[in-house]
């Protein structure tokens, strides 16, 4: 078995600086580390239990199959804050049939990002009898 010590999601944006503004300033992710120099330097952000690395430059956006899922404490507050910062809201918060409150945003290259609030009484937080 492979013994995984750490992991991260890698994104190669079409405009690295624009993506750093999005993930760092607009989304407010904290920087774990940076490497390299200049406009194409790499930036690794804390992403809850993992990391997101934005590095290099691509001539085309990532595949639409690439998506991020971020759990937040309050999706309504996140919606208001991100809308005020000019972030593209793909879909405002909605309570899904499976009980999670979800909204969708997009990064500058169109990567879809789900912001999810897990209600206190949801089975992901509480399982009766355990």
N, C-alpha and C positions, 0 to 999 in steps of 0.2 A: 504494500500500500504506500502511496505517496504521502509523506509527512509534510503537510502544508503549514508553513510558519506565518505567512502573511498573504494577503491578496489585494488586488485592486482592479478596478474597471479602467480600461484604457480608451480614451477618445482622441482622435487625430482630427482637429477642426480645420475648416477651410481658412479661418482667420483667427490665429491663436490669441491675439490681444483682445479681440471682441469676445472670445469665449472666456478669457480670464476675467474681463469686466462682468460678464454674465454670472459665472459661478462664484467669483469672489465678492463683487460689489452688490449685484442685484440679488442673487440667491443667498449671499452671506455665508458661504462655506468658509471655514477656517483653513488656513494653509498648514499642511503637515511639513512639506519641504519643497524646495525649488532646486532645479539643477540646470546647468548650461547657462548660456548668456544670450542677450539680445532678445529680439521679438519672438523668436521661436524656442525660447527656453521652456523647460517642462515645469509644470506646477502640479503638485499632488495635494489634494484636499481631503480633510477628514469627511467621511460619509457615514456617520453612525458607527456601525460595526465593521466598516471597511474603508476603502480609499477610492478616490477618483483621480486618475492622472490625465491631465490635458497636456499633450505634448506633440511636437512636430507640426507639420502642415500637410493637408491633403488637398488634392485638386478637385475632389468631389466630396459631398457630405457623406456621413456614415449611412449605412443601410437603415431603412425605416424599421427593420426588425430589432434594432438596438433601442432599448428603453431603460429608463431608470425608475426604481421604486423607492421612494423616500418616506419613511414614517415621520410624521410631525405631531406635536402635542395638540395643536389647535389649527385645523385646516381652514376655518373661517378667518382667523386672524392672519394666517399665511396668505390667503386670497387677497385680503385687503392690502396687506403690506406689499405684495408683489405687483398688484395692479397699480398701486401708487408709484412703484419704481419703473413702470412701463414694461413689465415682463408680459410676453404674449400668453394670455390665458386661453388655452384650447377649449377647456370646459370648466365652468365654475363648480364649486363643491356640490356633490350629490350623494345622498345615502343610497348605497348599492343594495341589491336584493340580498347579498351575503352579509350585510350589516356594517360594512366599513364606509366611512365618509371619504370620498375621493374627489380630487380635482386633478386636472391635467394642464401642464404648461409645456412650452417648447423652448429649447435653447436656440441660439442664433443659427445653427445648422439644421434645425427642425427635429432634433432628438426629442422624443416625447418623454416627459417626466411626470410620473404619478406622485402626487403628494397625498398621503393617506393618514387619516386619524382613526385610531382603533378605539371605539367607545369603551368605557370602563366595564360595561356588562357583556362585552363581546367574548366569545369563546377563546379568542387568541390571548386574552388576559385572564380569563376565569373559566375553569372547568369544574362544574359541580361534582362533588364526591372525591375530588383529588386534594 
